[in-house]
Amino acid sequence: MTIPFVRSRGRAVVLLAALGALSLAAAAPTWLSTTVSTALEPEVAITVAGTTAAPAVSAAALVVVAAGLVLAIAGPVTRWVALVVAALSGVLVTVSAAAVIAEPVPAATAGAADAAGVTDLTSPVVVAPWPWVVVALGVLTVLVAVLAAVAARSWTATSSRHERTTTRRPASQAPADPPGADSHQDWDALSQGTDPSADR
């Protein structure tokens, strides 16, 4: 049974690499916006990027990209490891972004402390659409990894032309004794007091 969505190794590789790259790109824009008040200004705008609000998203997205690239050259065992790693990374992307959506205040407060040195927010935290995009990308990553694992049983093995092979030399092709070996053996026999021609 093959899954049309990821019926080939190449398609699975492209999808995983693209989803990881998109998750990484979606973590760069502003996710949270709010304001604070300082001793110098009554209102200071605070923006928090996704890389700051959910740093695990960027790390997991890079792992997804790496897993996709490994899948391109992986053998039967390594492909399963790459797909499991990709699926777990997709779960981490989803959970990290969802946590910011559910509780945006802690991340916004940390961003305000870094930017303005204060932690008292003076306006509600506005959540941009980007965390929702990342959640969707994380779910898709898990889905692609699972479907690829199902379809992987029908994938052809990677070429073994780069693998080192060893061949045994037939007995008939065994290297002959170097010229003069018999004369050396004869001298050794004579030095030991035996007749070298007795065995011939």
Secondary structure, 3 states (H helix, E strand, C coil): CCCHHHCCHHHHHHHHHHHHHHHHHHCCCEEEEEEECCCCCCCEEEEEEHHHHCHHHHHHHHHHHHHHHHHHHCCHHHHHHHHHHHHHHHHHHHHHHHHHHHCHHHHHHHHHHHHHCCCCECCCCEECCHHHHHHHHHHHHHHHHHHHHHHHHHCCCCCCCCCCCCCCCCHHHCCCCCCCHHHHHHHHHHHCCCCHHHHC
